[in-house]
Amino acid sequence: MTTSVGFRRAIWPMTLLVLLGVPCTALAEHHVIKKIPVGGDYGWDYLTADSDARRLYVSHDREVVVLDLDSGAVIGKIPGKSVHGIAIVKESGRGFISCSDPGSIVIFDLKTLAVIDRVPVGDDPNVILFDRKTKRIFTADRGSKRMTALDPKIGKVCRHN
């Protein structure tokens, strides 16, 4: 019995070292497989991948550049001013971009990339996300330090009563 306990005590540190070494080895295997140039010498912010549609949305200060994930080609551009985050809501067929100038959410069509509407939401919305549970778009505003909820189906700010 003591041999078994002693063996277990000796094997645990070695097992732990092996398990901790696996992630480090996996990291060493990552490498760049492709570079996709996006023109323009102005700022960058967030990016959002839509794996199902095979698209990558890249915020690029005055526009969101949309790339095909397979070919790397630019599919289109969505205009905006001081663009930040991008949220995708497949169920409504719309995308949402937080913009600082003026503080708004740009709503666009996922198929055509055409701008549908602009909804004022605060001074400086930055982070934007779609919450699947509440079915709402949320923005976090750096200027007014508030959160805004938007109904993605109708493109209107949700009022709290």
Summary of the structure (lengths in Angstrom):
residues: 161
radius of gyration: 22.4
end to end distance: 68.2
largest distance: 73.8
contacts: 431
relative contact order: 0.11
helix: 19%
strand: 42%
